[in-house]
């Protein structure tokens, strides 16, 4: 089912049984698998891949270089980024050629509302990305991420515990 207010470009590939709701734009070159649901106000860019049985909630933009494997849930207003050089370049310098980072989201992963996923990230299978999280590093299979994910939470907590451990006191024998 494709809504009458959705815009699906003629060279986009839409799998059988996929539903596309209103005011959604699917661009030429986008690949969307079977039995997916793409909600209102979404955008799937040229070169983006959405696997089978994915659920994409309202207001999500999936840009070039993003690959969602099968059975991925993406909550409302999730932001995938793909521009490796987003800062302003002075006119006196040449801007590097525009290049896209790639993002891969493993199967059976759930991404909560308003999460931000930076480019060149791999999120493993069966992961949970909490609402509002910012992912700036790869996420191994089966991990749950909240806040700003910069790597292993266990490693960071261990370092913090070592910093705050009580100092041992030396005792002298009293004669």
C-alpha positions, 0 to 999 in steps of 0.5 A: 500500500502506497499513500496517494500523498507519498512520492515514490520516484520511478527508479526506486525499488519497493518490495512486495507488501511494503506500506508507505504512508503519507508525505514520504519521499522515496528517491530513485535508487533507494532499495526497500525490502519486502513487508516493510512499513515506512511511516509519514514524513520519511525520506529514503535517499538514493543509495539507501538500503532498507531490508525486509520486515523493517519498521520506520516510524514518523520523520526519519530520513535515511540517507545515502550510505545507510543500510538497515538489515532485516527486522530493524525498528527505527523510532520516530525522528531518528537522525542518520547522518552521512556527511563526513565533512559537514563544516564550512570550508573557507573560500580560499581552500578547496573542499575535499570531494563530497564523500558519504560515510556508510552506516550499517545497522544489524538485523533485529536492532531497535533504535529509539526515538530521536537517536542520532547515528553518526556516519561510518558506524556499524551497529551489530545485530540484536542491539538496542539504541535508547531514545535520544542516544548519540552513537559515535562509535561502533556498537557490538552485537547484543549491546544496549546503548544509552546517552553518548556511546563512545565505546565500551561502558564497562571499560570506562567504568573500570577506569573510573573505579580504579581512579577512585579506589581507596589508597592503602595505608602503610602500617608500622609495627609499634615496639 
